[in-house]
């Protein structure tokens, strides 16, 4: 998938388009279930492996739909280790209180 995305981006750039490829560092479990967030050691190991694998095909790494600060931070640290820009997005509680699904402010 990374090779296809990189090839498509290069083709688009040759045609004059401004294109970037975002590699995804997703939640490692169901994104809306904070009780299933892996241990710190597992997060570190798995995110580093994902980041290292997708970095050669990416212009930016997107840590998306994070439900807890701990998982978002682990993904962001792994992404930053590649030297690429890193973006992090979180998912908020359905309660309307502007907290993360983990209950964190």
C-alpha positions as CSV (number, residue, x, y, z in Angstrom):
1,X,0.0,0.0,0.0
2,X,2.9,2.4,0.8
3,X,4.5,1.8,-2.5
4,X,1.2,2.5,-4.3
5,X,0.6,5.7,-2.3
6,X,4.1,7.0,-2.9
7,X,3.9,6.2,-6.7
8,X,0.5,7.9,-7.0
9,X,1.8,11.0,-5.1
10,X,4.9,11.2,-7.4
11,X,2.6,10.9,-10.5
12,X,0.4,13.7,-9.1
13,X,3.3,15.9,-8.4
14,X,4.6,15.4,-11.9
15,X,1.2,16.6,-13.1
16,X,1.6,19.8,-11.0
17,X,-0.5,18.8,-7.9
18,X,0.5,19.5,-4.4
19,X,0.3,16.1,-2.7
20,X,1.5,14.5,0.6
21,X,1.2,11.0,1.8
22,X,0.0,10.5,5.4
23,X,0.9,7.3,7.1
24,X,-1.5,6.1,9.8
25,X,-0.6,5.2,13.4
26,X,-4.1,4.0,14.5
27,X,-5.4,2.8,17.8
28,X,-4.0,-0.7,18.5
29,X,-7.4,-1.9,19.8
30,X,-11.0,-0.7,19.3
31,X,-10.7,3.1,19.1
32,X,-13.7,3.8,21.3
33,X,-12.7,1.3,24.1
34,X,-10.1,2.8,26.4
35,X,-10.2,-0.3,28.6
36,X,-8.5,-2.2,25.8
37,X,-5.5,0.1,25.5
38,X,-2.3,-2.0,25.5
39,X,0.4,-1.8,28.2
40,X,3.1,0.9,27.8
41,X,5.7,-1.6,26.7
42,X,3.3,-3.1,24.0
43,X,2.4,0.4,22.8
44,X,6.0,1.4,22.5
45,X,7.0,-1.7,20.6
46,X,4.1,-1.9,18.3
47,X,4.0,1.8,17.4
48,X,7.8,1.9,16.8
49,X,7.4,-1.1,14.4
50,X,4.5,0.5,12.6
51,X,6.2,3.9,12.3
52,X,9.5,2.3,11.1
53,X,7.5,0.3,8.4
54,X,5.5,3.1,7.0
55,X,7.9,6.1,7.3
56,X,9.7,5.4,4.0
57,X,6.4,5.9,2.1
58,X,5.0,8.8,4.2
59,X,5.5,12.6,4.3
60,X,3.6,12.9,7.6
61,X,2.5,10.4,10.3
62,X,-1.1,10.7,11.6
63,X,-1.9,9.3,15.0
64,X,-5.6,9.1,14.6
65,X,-8.7,8.6,16.7
66,X,-6.8,8.3,20.0
67,X,-9.0,7.8,23.0
68,X,-6.4,8.3,25.7
69,X,-3.4,10.6,26.3
70,X,-1.2,7.6,27.0
71,X,-1.9,5.9,23.7
72,X,-1.7,9.2,21.8
73,X,1.7,10.0,23.4
74,X,3.1,6.5,22.6
75,X,2.1,6.8,19.0
76,X,3.4,10.4,18.7
77,X,6.8,9.4,20.3
78,X,7.2,6.5,17.9
79,X,6.3,8.7,14.9
80,X,8.7,11.5,16.0
81,X,11.5,8.9,16.1
82,X,11.3,8.7,12.3
83,X,12.1,12.4,11.9
84,X,8.8,13.0,10.0
85,X,6.1,15.5,11.1
86,X,3.5,14.0,13.4
87,X,-0.1,14.9,13.8
88,X,-2.3,13.6,16.6
89,X,-6.1,13.5,16.7
90,X,-8.3,12.4,19.6
91,X,-11.8,11.1,19.8
92,X,-14.0,12.8,22.4
93,X,-16.6,11.4,24.8
94,X,-20.2,11.3,23.6
95,X,-21.2,13.0,26.9
96,X,-20.7,16.5,25.5
97,X,-18.3,17.4,28.3
98,X,-15.2,17.9,26.0
99,X,-13.2,15.1,27.6
100,X,-11.5,12.2,25.9
101,X,-13.2,8.8,25.9
102,X,-10.7,7.9,28.7
103,X,-12.3,10.6,30.8
104,X,-9.2,12.8,30.7
105,X,-9.6,16.5,30.3
